């Protein structure tokens, strides 16, 4: 939707439509994540002082106001699922400490 247009031509309305489309296809959590990534990318561009780009059009777009908040989940892992996680971490412990990604 945003295409190959110059960044200075992107408008807030386009950001809103894009995020609403993500929410319709993939849900609230995906839309919230997409907005966060888009906002960060546009802030990066703003920090580079690109010609004609003076404000981040996503800065004033609030995911909560636009699409609401994602429903909190309250599911607990079953014993078998938890055991599978622990087995997997033991197998990978020789390569990296569990749950750190290091």
N, C-alpha and C positions, 0 to 999 in steps of 0.2 A: 504494500500500500504506500509506503513512504518512497520506495523506489530509488532511483539514482538521481533524484533532484538535489540541488544544493541544499545543504543543511539549514541555511537561513530561510528557506521557503517553507519549512515544516511548521505547521500551525497546531495550536492546542486542540482544536476540533478534530484534527486527524489523529492525534495521540489518543483522544477519548474514543474515537471510532475503532481504532486498532485494538485497544485494550478491551473494549466491549466485545469485539469479535473473538479475541482470545478466550474471554470468559464464556462466551456462548459455545465455543468448540471444545474447550479443555477444562473449564471450571474456574472457580474463584481463586484458588491457590496458584494456578498457572498464570492467571491474569495479574495477580499481585506480583509474582516473580518477574513477569515480563515487563511490567511497569518499572520495577526497581532496576532491572538491567538497562532498560531504555533510558531512564533518568540518569543513571551513572554514565552511560555512553555520551549522552548529550552534555552532561557536566564536564566530561573529559574534553569534549570538543570546545566547550566554552572556555575552559582553562588554557586552551591553545591559542586563544585570541584570533580565531578564524575571521577573515574579512566579511563584514556584513552580519555576523552572528553575534547578537548582543544579549540574548536571553534564552534560557532553556524553556521551551514550550511545555515540557512535562513537569516542571518544577511545581506548578500550582495545581496539578492533577492529583487528587487524593484517591487512592484505591478504595479506602473505606467509604468515602462519599460516593464514588462512582459505581462500585459493584457490591459494596457491603463487605463484611468480613467473612472469611472462610469458617465453616462450622468446625468447632473444636471436636477432636476425636477422643473417645474415651475407651478405646479397645485395648485390652491387655493381651500380651503374648501368651499363647498356650504353652504348657510345659515342653511339648515337643519342639515348638518354634524356638524357645529360649535355649534348649539343649543344642539345637542345630547351630545357633549363633556361637555358643561357647565352644563347640567342636571346631567350628571354622576358625575361631580366633586362636585356638591352640595350634592348629595346623600352620597358621601364618605367623605365629609368634617368633619363629626363628628369622623371619624376614623383616618384621617391624613390630614395635610394641602394639598391643591391642588397642583399637579405637583411636589411635593418634594419627594415622596416615603418614607417619614419619618413616 
